[in-house]
Amino acid sequence: MASGFGAFGGRGRCFPLWSDFVDCARDATQPMQCAAQTEDYLECLHHVKQGRRDRAIEAERKKQAANPPTHAAAAPPAH
């Protein structure tokens, strides 16, 4: 990934984020100055936050399906 080449040729999807990280790391005096770039690059590679969000959404859907509302939503008026 860091080479810039994607799996099917061309530019890798995370290469721009890697470049941002490298630019930051080159200019930083402390590693924590690049925490945001590191987080963005790792999220692009591993999708940890997206997976966590997807699981939370699915859990909420299951919760709502198991406990349907007791009152039906009012239907919009017909035109």
C-alpha distance (Angstrom), angle and dihedral (degrees) to the residues before:
residue distance angle dihedral
M1 . . .
A2 3.77 . .
S3 3.80 89.3 .
G4 3.78 89.0 71.4
F5 3.80 94.9 -122.4
G6 3.78 117.1 118.9
A7 3.78 126.3 -140.1
F8 3.80 91.5 -98.6
G9 3.79 98.6 34.6
G10 3.74 125.6 -88.0
R11 3.75 123.8 70.1
G12 3.80 120.3 -25.7
R13 3.81 118.0 -115.5
C14 3.82 92.8 -120.1
F15 3.79 98.1 41.2
P16 3.84 95.2 97.6
L17 3.82 89.4 54.2
W18 3.80 90.7 47.2
S19 3.80 89.6 51.8
D20 3.82 90.4 51.1
F21 3.79 89.8 51.0
V22 3.80 93.0 48.9
D23 3.81 91.3 49.1
C24 3.79 90.7 50.3
A25 3.81 93.7 45.8
R26 3.78 91.0 50.4
D27 3.83 91.9 55.7
A28 3.82 99.9 34.1
T29 3.76 123.4 104.2
Q30 3.81 92.8 -164.9
P31 3.82 128.1 34.3
M32 3.81 93.1 -127.4
Q33 3.80 90.0 65.1
C34 3.81 87.3 75.7
A35 3.81 97.6 45.9
A36 3.82 93.5 114.5
Q37 3.81 92.9 50.5
T38 3.80 91.1 46.4
E39 3.80 91.3 50.3
D40 3.82 92.4 48.6
Y41 3.80 93.0 49.2
L42 3.80 94.1 47.4
E43 3.81 91.2 47.4
C44 3.79 89.3 52.7
L45 3.80 90.6 51.9
H46 3.80 100.7 41.6
H47 3.84 107.6 18.1
V48 3.81 92.1 -142.3
K49 3.81 95.7 152.2
Q50 3.79 92.3 44.1
G51 3.81 90.9 50.9
R52 3.80 91.2 49.0
R53 3.81 90.4 50.1
D54 3.82 92.3 47.3
R55 3.81 91.4 50.9
A56 3.83 91.4 49.2
I57 3.81 91.0 50.8
E58 3.80 92.0 48.5
A59 3.82 91.5 48.3
E60 3.81 90.2 51.8
R61 3.81 91.1 49.4
K62 3.80 90.7 51.9
K63 3.80 90.8 46.6
Q64 3.80 91.8 51.7
A65 3.82 92.3 45.5
A66 3.82 90.4 52.4
N67 3.81 92.2 47.9
P68 3.80 108.9 36.0
P69 3.80 116.2 -170.6
T70 3.81 114.6 -91.2
H71 3.77 93.6 -134.7
A72 3.76 124.5 54.0
A73 3.75 118.4 -124.7
A74 3.77 113.5 -105.4
A75 3.77 111.9 -101.6
P76 3.78 115.3 -121.5
P77 3.81 113.9 -105.1
A78 3.80 115.3 -92.3
H79 3.77 117.5 -116.0
